[in-house]
């Protein structure tokens, strides 16, 4: 079942990422944080469906999305031309990447727009979790870090949350971590068999990170991702 959503607001998050606040009046979204909706539209006479993950928590008639524009991306180009008051067709919210156990420490490992499901899971954990959370967010440059203000606010308000940014091409003025997410696992974590790891980002990053977690002793049951990334890399 699809819904007609109204674009209530759209705003710039980074040079290539826009935020969208969508509303379906009279409908209440009930889902597990980390799950995704879909955008439906037509291009060239054919139907197009693309998944995007809400960054807000459920229980209201609205969803917030962060969508990066790609030069050859049909859906991202379509969404980046939407404006306030426009209508878009969205699908139900579902998916497999959700919080497994609020009573275990968690590590959230993200790159790019892979932060979107993880920030939703993080928001839920900060409400119901009983342990500590550590987010490592990798990007190329500082100006590309999505939702940085929100993440900094969450870290400042929650002493059980640590946020680490790491940049692969930082430039001269960056004083924090440098390199890729998967390169910082050993220096940021121990007890790999105890905490839960949530991984989301471009497929090569997810595959390399999950492989490294296994090498470091994280059990398969403690590693959570969408699950399709290996096939995407091999294909």
Backbone bond lengths (Angstrom), bond angles and torsions (degrees), N, CA, C in turn:
res aa  C-N    CA-C-N  psi(-1)  N-CA   C-N-CA  omega(-1)  CA-C   N-CA-C  phi
1 X - - - 1.459 - - 1.523 110.36 -
2 X 1.300 116.53 135.52 1.457 120.84 178.77 1.524 110.49 -108.92
3 X 1.318 115.51 164.44 1.461 122.61 177.32 1.519 109.03 -128.99
4 X 1.311 116.15 150.23 1.462 121.68 170.47 1.522 107.92 -92.52
5 X 1.321 115.50 115.80 1.464 121.18 -178.44 1.523 109.98 -106.86
6 X 1.311 115.77 145.23 1.463 122.75 177.10 1.521 108.71 -99.22
7 X 1.328 116.80 131.71 1.466 120.94 174.86 1.525 108.06 -75.07
8 X 1.323 116.97 103.96 1.466 120.84 -179.90 1.520 112.23 -82.54
9 X 1.341 117.01 -27.68 1.467 119.47 178.31 1.521 108.31 -160.07
10 X 1.319 115.97 149.46 1.457 122.41 171.85 1.520 107.61 -142.36
11 X 1.317 117.17 142.89 1.455 120.89 -169.92 1.526 109.54 -156.85
12 X 1.321 115.31 155.32 1.459 122.51 -177.92 1.522 110.20 -81.49
13 X 1.336 116.44 127.07 1.458 121.41 175.41 1.524 111.90 -101.65
14 X 1.327 116.24 -42.94 1.465 123.37 174.33 1.523 106.28 -143.78
15 X 1.335 118.87 176.04 1.464 118.93 179.95 1.531 114.20 -55.02
16 X 1.336 118.25 -26.55 1.471 119.96 -177.63 1.523 113.56 -118.90
17 X 1.314 118.13 0.83 1.466 120.91 -176.52 1.520 110.12 -120.46
18 X 1.329 116.19 131.24 1.456 122.20 175.03 1.516 109.36 -114.85
19 X 1.326 114.68 146.00 1.450 121.18 172.81 1.516 110.01 -96.15
20 X 1.333 116.05 148.23 1.459 122.17 178.82 1.523 109.22 -134.20
21 X 1.324 116.40 135.13 1.471 121.60 171.98 1.516 107.62 -112.76
22 X 1.325 115.10 112.94 1.459 122.23 -176.12 1.522 109.78 -107.84
23 X 1.319 116.13 142.84 1.464 121.35 179.32 1.527 110.32 -129.60
24 X 1.335 115.34 136.30 1.459 122.04 170.11 1.527 106.17 -115.64
25 X 1.331 118.35 94.04 1.471 120.56 -175.48 1.530 111.40 -56.98
26 X 1.330 115.19 134.90 1.451 121.07 178.00 1.512 114.72 84.60
27 X 1.333 117.63 -3.44 1.463 121.31 179.77 1.521 109.70 -112.79
28 X 1.321 117.12 139.99 1.464 121.55 175.23 1.520 108.94 -110.05
29 X 1.320 116.83 122.00 1.459 121.32 178.89 1.527 109.79 -79.87
30 X 1.320 115.64 121.05 1.462 121.85 175.52 1.527 107.94 -120.29
31 X 1.317 116.79 117.83 1.464 121.14 -177.45 1.516 108.54 -160.54
32 X 1.331 115.63 170.98 1.453 121.13 174.40 1.528 108.71 -91.66
33 X 1.342 118.32 127.64 1.458 119.78 178.17 1.529 110.88 -52.56
34 X 1.334 115.73 136.14 1.455 122.06 -174.78 1.512 112.27 106.91
35 X 1.329 117.45 -21.39 1.455 121.05 177.44 1.526 110.56 -76.76
36 X 1.352 116.09 162.07 1.459 120.51 -173.61 1.522 112.15 -119.89
37 X 1.326 114.88 154.40 1.450 122.28 169.42 1.526 108.06 -101.05
38 X 1.326 117.58 -174.75 1.454 122.13 176.40 1.524 109.47 -135.67
39 X 1.322 115.08 146.66 1.459 122.44 173.44 1.529 107.78 -101.74
40 X 1.340 116.40 130.99 1.462 122.10 -177.98 1.530 109.22 -117.79
41 X 1.342 116.57 132.21 1.464 120.70 175.97 1.525 108.43 -161.50
42 X 1.306 116.90 175.05 1.455 122.07 178.69 1.519 110.06 -112.10
43 X 1.342 115.74 141.54 1.459 121.97 175.91 1.524 107.64 -143.36
44 X 1.328 116.81 124.56 1.455 120.22 -178.79 1.511 113.84 62.37
45 X 1.323 115.89 29.27 1.450 120.07 179.58 1.512 115.34 81.44
46 X 1.315 117.16 4.83 1.461 121.35 -179.64 1.527 110.49 -121.22
47 X 1.333 115.17 148.54 1.451 120.05 178.11 1.521 111.94 -75.67
48 X 1.311 116.09 139.11 1.468 122.59 178.63 1.521 107.78 -123.32
49 X 1.333 116.49 134.98 1.464 122.72 178.14 1.524 107.97 -131.48
50 X 1.324 117.38 126.59 1.458 120.85 179.80 1.537 110.05 -135.12
51 X 1.339 117.19 141.28 1.466 120.23 -179.38 1.526 112.84 -87.89
52 X 1.335 116.03 141.95 1.459 122.98 172.87 1.528 107.53 -143.13
53 X 1.324 115.94 144.73 1.458 120.40 -173.23 1.517 111.75 -103.28
54 X 1.325 118.07 126.31 1.474 120.12 174.81 1.532 111.10 -62.61
55 X 1.319 115.61 141.20 1.465 120.29 177.48 1.526 111.78 -97.09
56 X 1.327 116.72 -8.25 1.469 119.62 179.79 1.523 110.39 -95.97
57 X 1.306 116.34 168.85 1.455 122.10 178.32 1.526 110.19 -85.51
58 X 1.334 117.67 157.39 1.465 120.81 -178.42 1.525 112.03 -73.92
59 X 1.357 114.24 177.15 1.452 120.54 174.15 1.507 115.17 105.67
60 X 1.348 117.36 3.16 1.468 121.08 177.58 1.533 108.77 -127.63
61 X 1.334 116.21 -177.20 1.459 120.59 178.18 1.524 111.92 -94.62
62 X 1.353 117.16 17.04 1.457 120.20 -174.51 1.533 112.16 -130.55
63 X 1.346 114.14 153.05 1.457 122.71 173.19 1.524 108.60 -128.37
64 X 1.320 117.27 141.84 1.461 120.94 172.57 1.524 108.62 -112.81
65 X 1.325 115.63 131.81 1.460 122.19 -177.75 1.528 109.34 -123.89
66 X 1.328 116.46 150.31 1.464 122.95 171.89 1.520 106.99 -121.89
67 X 1.332 117.14 117.26 1.456 121.30 -170.98 1.528 109.66 -124.37
68 X 1.332 114.39 123.18 1.463 120.95 178.81 1.518 109.98 -89.18
69 X 1.317 116.54 134.93 1.461 120.68 -179.71 1.523 110.41 -88.81
70 X 1.332 115.60 129.38 1.457 123.40 174.50 1.528 108.35 -111.66
71 X 1.326 116.53 144.48 1.462 120.32 -175.96 1.525 111.90 -58.21
72 X 1.334 116.98 -37.51 1.458 120.78 -178.90 1.527 111.90 -105.85
73 X 1.325 117.56 19.05 1.456 120.77 -176.83 1.522 111.65 -91.85
74 X 1.315 117.26 113.37 1.464 120.81 179.85 1.522 111.38 -61.50
75 X 1.340 115.64 -50.45 1.459 119.48 -174.25 1.527 111.80 -70.60
76 X 1.328 116.91 -43.27 1.466 118.52 -178.80 1.525 110.68 -66.12
77 X 1.335 117.35 -37.57 1.467 119.80 176.93 1.525 110.49 -66.15
78 X 1.321 116.19 -40.22 1.465 120.30 177.63 1.523 111.04 -60.75
79 X 1.331 116.46 -48.36 1.456 119.20 -177.62 1.522 112.18 -68.05
80 X 1.315 117.65 -34.37 1.466 119.92 -178.56 1.522 112.62 -71.28
81 X 1.334 117.60 -9.26 1.465 120.12 173.67 1.530 111.65 -100.33
82 X 1.333 117.95 2.02 1.473 120.31 175.68 1.523 108.90 -78.55
83 X 1.323 115.67 150.74 1.464 121.09 -179.81 1.523 109.23 -135.58
84 X 1.326 115.80 173.20 1.459 120.57 179.73 1.534 109.94 -54.94
85 X 1.323 115.36 135.09 1.447 120.84 179.12 1.511 114.58 91.17
86 X 1.330 118.10 -15.81 1.457 120.16 177.35 1.527 110.23 -69.41
87 X 1.323 115.41 158.62 1.458 121.09 176.13 1.521 109.87 -110.39
88 X 1.322 115.95 140.78 1.464 121.78 175.18 1.524 108.03 -132.16
89 X 1.315 116.08 152.49 1.465 121.65 178.81 1.520 109.05 -97.63
90 X 1.324 115.97 127.26 1.462 120.47 -179.02 1.526 109.64 -125.96
91 X 1.330 115.21 151.88 1.452 121.82 178.46 1.514 111.89 -94.87
92 X 1.332 117.70 179.73 1.463 121.51 177.75 1.525 110.96 -65.86
93 X 1.312 115.85 161.28 1.460 121.38 179.32 1.525 108.34 -97.17
94 X 1.342 115.90 119.85 1.468 120.10 177.46 1.522 108.94 -154.35
95 X 1.329 117.28 -176.03 1.458 121.38 -178.07 1.517 111.57 136.44
96 X 1.326 115.74 172.50 1.466 121.79 -171.56 1.528 114.66 -105.04
97 X 1.337 118.68 -12.28 1.460 120.60 -176.66 1.527 109.21 -88.45
98 X 1.335 116.11 96.85 1.463 122.13 -177.13 1.527 109.29 -140.32
99 X 1.319 116.46 166.75 1.454 121.92 179.64 1.523 110.41 -65.13
100 X 1.324 116.75 124.25 1.465 121.02 -175.57 1.519 112.33 -84.69
101 X 1.339 117.30 -44.48 1.459 119.94 -174.30 1.530 108.85 -152.55
102 X 1.331 118.28 111.75 1.467 120.38 -178.32 1.526 113.55 -71.13
103 X 1.321 117.97 -8.81 1.459 120.69 -177.50 1.523 113.32 -96.66
104 X 1.345 117.88 5.18 1.460 120.81 175.06 1.521 109.42 -110.03
105 X 1.348 117.33 150.68 1.459 120.90 169.20 1.522 108.52 -60.23
106 X 1.336 116.29 149.39 1.458 119.82 -179.85 1.528 111.03 -130.10
107 X 1.337 114.33 149.91 1.461 122.59 170.29 1.515 107.59 -121.62
108 X 1.314 116.08 130.51 1.461 122.61 -179.48 1.521 107.59 -113.45
109 X 1.323 117.24 118.31 1.457 122.77 -172.64 1.515 108.72 -118.59
110 X 1.336 116.99 110.37 1.464 121.36 -170.41 1.513 111.30 -130.53
111 X 1.335 114.54 151.90 1.464 121.39 166.28 1.515 108.30 -137.08
112 X 1.333 116.67 143.75 1.459 121.56 177.13 1.514 112.95 55.67
113 X 1.345 115.67 -139.58 1.460 119.89 -179.28 1.527 112.42 -73.30
114 X 1.326 117.55 -0.61 1.461 120.25 170.00 1.515 112.61 -62.30
115 X 1.335 117.23 -10.57 1.456 120.04 176.46 1.521 111.25 -68.94
116 X 1.334 119.12 -22.76 1.463 119.88 -170.16 1.528 113.59 -63.57
117 X 1.337 121.34 -49.35 1.459 118.01 176.27 1.522 112.42 -68.19
118 X 1.334 116.02 -31.80 1.465 118.34 -176.45 1.522 112.05 -72.94
119 X 1.323 117.99 -32.17 1.467 118.26 177.61 1.529 109.93 -70.41
120 X 1.344 117.62 -31.99 1.465 119.61 175.55 1.521 110.87 -67.29
121 X 1.339 116.35 -43.90 1.465 120.48 176.60 1.519 110.37 -62.36
122 X 1.326 116.98 -41.09 1.465 121.04 179.03 1.515 111.31 -61.90
123 X 1.320 117.53 -44.24 1.467 120.15 178.80 1.528 110.70 -59.76
124 X 1.324 116.40 -41.96 1.463 119.17 177.55 1.524 110.86 -63.89
125 X 1.326 116.72 -44.47 1.466 120.73 -178.09 1.526 111.07 -61.67
126 X 1.307 116.84 -39.34 1.463 119.31 -179.53 1.525 112.00 -67.19
127 X 1.316 117.15 -18.89 1.467 120.91 175.36 1.521 112.04 -87.97
128 X 1.342 117.74 -39.57 1.472 120.43 -170.53 1.519 113.81 -118.36
129 X 1.328 118.85 -13.87 1.451 121.61 -175.89 1.515 112.92 -73.77
130 X 1.317 115.13 152.64 1.465 120.12 -177.94 1.522 112.90 -111.27
131 X 1.335 117.51 -1.20 1.459 120.35 -176.36 1.511 112.82 -117.35
132 X 1.331 114.91 -148.40 1.456 122.27 -178.28 1.523 110.35 -110.34
133 X 1.328 116.00 146.58 1.456 122.59 178.42 1.521 109.26 -121.89
134 X 1.341 116.05 139.24 1.460 121.51 176.53 1.523 107.59 -132.58
135 X 1.324 116.16 119.33 1.457 122.59 177.43 1.519 109.37 -103.72
136 X 1.344 116.40 127.05 1.462 121.58 169.10 1.520 106.95 -113.13
137 X 1.319 116.03 121.30 1.457 122.44 -174.05 1.524 108.43 -120.20
138 X 1.335 116.61 116.35 1.445 121.40 -179.02 1.518 113.02 -102.85
139 X 1.316 115.45 136.80 1.461 122.58 174.69 1.526 108.68 -143.54
140 X 1.331 115.61 175.34 1.465 119.47 178.42 1.521 110.93 -81.14
141 X 1.334 116.45 -52.79 1.455 121.80 -178.50 1.518 109.81 -128.87
142 X 1.318 116.95 160.31 1.465 121.60 -175.96 1.525 112.15 -62.21
143 X 1.333 117.79 -36.26 1.456 120.31 -176.85 1.533 112.34 -69.82
144 X 1.348 116.88 -10.14 1.461 120.75 -179.89 1.524 113.43 -96.43
145 X 1.328 118.27 0.59 1.461 120.76 -178.67 1.526 109.41 -72.15
146 X 1.321 115.70 115.13 1.464 122.55 -177.57 1.524 109.77 -79.70
147 X 1.321 117.22 138.96 1.467 123.26 173.64 1.534 112.30 60.54
148 X 1.306 116.74 30.49 1.463 119.96 -177.12 1.521 111.91 -62.67
149 X 1.341 117.43 -41.55 1.461 119.91 178.87 1.513 111.83 -61.92
150 X 1.322 117.04 -44.31 1.462 121.11 178.08 1.520 111.15 -60.89
151 X 1.323 117.03 -46.44 1.468 120.57 -178.69 1.524 111.41 -63.54
152 X 1.331 116.94 -39.97 1.462 119.93 177.76 1.525 111.14 -65.62
153 X 1.330 117.12 -38.37 1.465 120.45 176.90 1.528 111.01 -63.53
154 X 1.329 116.44 -43.15 1.468 119.73 179.05 1.527 110.93 -63.43
155 X 1.331 117.06 -40.90 1.460 119.86 179.37 1.526 111.24 -65.71
156 X 1.327 116.50 -38.51 1.459 119.61 -179.73 1.520 112.03 -68.87
157 X 1.328 117.05 -29.81 1.467 120.99 -176.04 1.521 113.59 -91.55
158 X 1.344 117.37 -10.83 1.466 120.20 -174.42 1.521 110.40 -131.30
159 X 1.330 117.72 104.05 1.462 120.06 -178.00 1.528 113.80 -65.28
160 X 1.313 117.87 -15.21 1.467 120.47 178.16 1.521 112.63 -89.01
161 X 1.352 117.56 7.12 1.466 122.12 179.62 1.521 110.67 -115.59
162 X 1.328 115.51 131.04 1.457 122.79 171.71 1.523 108.44 -116.40
163 X 1.333 116.74 131.72 1.464 121.66 177.34 1.523 108.63 -117.97
164 X 1.325 116.14 124.37 1.458 122.75 178.03 1.523 108.94 -120.59
165 X 1.323 116.76 127.98 1.463 121.40 173.58 1.527 108.36 -103.17
166 X 1.331 116.57 140.91 1.455 120.29 175.32 1.520 108.95 -136.02
167 X 1.323 116.91 132.76 1.455 122.19 -174.57 1.524 110.79 -115.63
168 X 1.325 116.43 135.87 1.463 120.62 179.88 1.530 112.32 -82.95
169 X 1.348 117.20 -22.03 1.465 121.80 178.69 1.522 108.17 -140.58
170 X 1.339 117.56 72.14 1.464 120.58 -163.78 1.519 116.74 -74.64
171 X 1.298 119.14 -24.91 1.457 118.36 -172.08 1.531 110.68 83.58
172 X 1.298 116.28 -177.43 1.462 120.85 -169.96 1.519 114.42 -79.79
173 X 1.340 118.50 -21.11 1.466 120.57 -169.51 1.526 113.34 -103.07
174 X 1.318 118.12 17.13 1.470 120.93 -177.13 1.519 109.48 -99.44
175 X 1.357 116.78 126.57 1.452 121.26 -175.38 1.518 113.17 -109.80
176 X 1.332 117.99 -3.11 1.458 120.96 -176.15 1.530 110.78 -97.90
177 X 1.337 117.42 -155.23 1.455 121.34 -173.72 1.526 111.57 -65.97
178 X 1.329 114.97 145.42 1.458 122.73 179.59 1.524 108.14 -123.87
179 X 1.322 115.72 140.74 1.461 120.50 178.63 1.517 110.95 115.10
180 X 1.327 114.99 -165.71 1.455 121.35 -176.84 1.526 110.95 -97.33
181 X 1.312 115.46 157.56 1.470 121.36 -177.84 1.513 111.10 -52.26
182 X 1.335 116.93 -48.22 1.461 120.94 -174.43 1.522 113.60 -66.05
183 X 1.336 116.50 -12.42 1.456 120.59 177.96 1.523 112.58 -85.66
184 X 1.344 117.66 -6.36 1.462 121.07 -174.48 1.528 113.19 -115.33
185 X 1.307 117.59 13.54 1.466 119.43 -177.28 1.516 111.75 -68.04
186 X 1.324 117.32 -47.49 1.471 120.52 -175.80 1.520 112.65 -67.82
187 X 1.337 117.91 -34.94 1.458 118.59 -177.83 1.527 112.95 -85.05
188 X 1.340 118.13 -5.87 1.464 120.65 179.79 1.522 113.17 -110.67
189 X 1.334 117.51 -23.88 1.463 120.11 -173.90 1.516 111.73 -131.70
190 X 1.334 114.16 154.65 1.456 121.43 164.72 1.531 106.22 -135.78
191 X 1.313 117.83 -173.34 1.471 121.38 -179.55 1.522 110.91 49.83
192 X 1.332 115.58 54.31 1.467 119.91 -176.09 1.523 112.60 -64.19
193 X 1.315 117.59 -18.86 1.466 119.64 -179.88 1.520 112.21 -84.02
194 X 1.328 117.96 -6.52 1.459 120.05 -171.66 1.527 113.62 -101.68
195 X 1.327 118.69 -44.69 1.457 120.22 -174.00 1.524 110.58 -87.81
196 X 1.336 116.50 166.20 1.458 122.76 173.81 1.526 109.26 -95.70
197 X 1.327 116.23 138.67 1.459 122.68 178.79 1.528 109.31 -113.93
198 X 1.340 115.62 127.78 1.452 122.51 177.63 1.524 107.58 -115.21
199 X 1.332 116.66 124.06 1.462 121.59 -171.66 1.521 109.54 -125.35
200 X 1.335 116.62 128.55 1.463 120.31 177.66 1.522 109.46 -152.61
201 X 1.325 115.87 136.81 1.455 121.67 179.66 1.510 109.56 167.58
202 X 1.336 116.93 -158.91 1.463 119.69 176.29 1.527 108.65 -63.90
203 X 1.347 117.88 146.46 1.468 119.98 -173.19 1.536 115.44 -52.44
204 X 1.356 120.99 -44.18 1.465 118.23 179.69 1.527 113.05 -59.65
205 X 1.349 116.92 -38.75 1.457 120.40 178.37 1.517 110.47 -63.59
206 X 1.336 117.56 -43.36 1.460 120.69 -178.98 1.522 110.45 -63.73
207 X 1.328 117.22 -44.93 1.463 120.96 -178.88 1.525 110.72 -64.18
208 X 1.320 117.67 -47.01 1.468 120.55 -179.41 1.524 111.28 -64.66
209 X 1.327 116.89 -39.43 1.458 120.21 -178.75 1.519 111.41 -68.68
210 X 1.321 117.41 -45.33 1.466 119.49 -179.82 1.517 111.08 -66.83
211 X 1.331 117.51 -37.48 1.472 119.77 176.18 1.522 110.88 -62.00
212 X 1.334 116.51 -42.54 1.473 119.91 -179.54 1.521 110.98 -67.52
213 X 1.315 117.64 -37.86 1.466 120.39 177.05 1.529 111.09 -60.70
214 X 1.328 117.17 -40.92 1.461 120.56 177.50 1.530 110.50 -62.43
215 X 1.342 116.35 -43.12 1.465 120.52 178.76 1.521 111.56 -60.72
216 X 1.327 117.02 -33.23 1.465 122.20 -177.97 1.528 112.72 -85.39
217 X 1.314 117.48 0.32 1.461 120.48 173.58 1.508 116.49 103.19
218 X 1.338 117.48 8.35 1.462 118.83 177.42 1.525 109.40 -74.62
219 X 1.325 119.08 125.15 1.464 120.64 178.05 1.524 111.00 -66.41
220 X 1.317 115.79 152.93 1.458 120.70 179.76 1.525 111.72 -55.13
221 X 1.328 116.26 -37.62 1.463 120.41 -177.83 1.521 112.78 -68.50
222 X 1.344 117.75 -14.22 1.464 121.59 -179.49 1.522 112.68 -97.39
223 X 1.346 118.08 -2.35 1.460 122.31 -177.33 1.524 108.36 -108.87
224 X 1.329 116.38 120.33 1.465 121.63 -174.60 1.528 109.83 -121.68
225 X 1.335 116.51 127.34 1.458 122.62 175.22 1.527 107.37 -148.74
226 X 1.324 116.72 178.51 1.464 119.13 178.14 1.522 111.18 -63.84
227 X 1.353 117.34 -34.49 1.453 120.86 173.47 1.508 116.37 101.62
228 X 1.354 118.21 -8.93 1.462 120.53 -177.52 1.527 112.17 -101.64
229 X 1.306 118.44 -2.90 1.461 121.01 -168.51 1.531 113.36 -67.77
230 X 1.334 116.95 -35.23 1.462 119.19 -179.12 1.516 111.80 -61.06
231 X 1.343 116.50 -43.17 1.443 120.68 177.69 1.523 112.84 -62.34
232 X 1.342 115.75 -36.40 1.464 120.29 179.82 1.525 110.85 -66.10
233 X 1.344 116.52 -38.35 1.470 119.94 179.81 1.522 110.44 -71.32
234 X 1.332 116.41 -43.37 1.459 120.26 -178.84 1.510 111.84 -67.42
235 X 1.358 116.43 -31.71 1.464 120.23 -179.87 1.501 112.23 -74.60
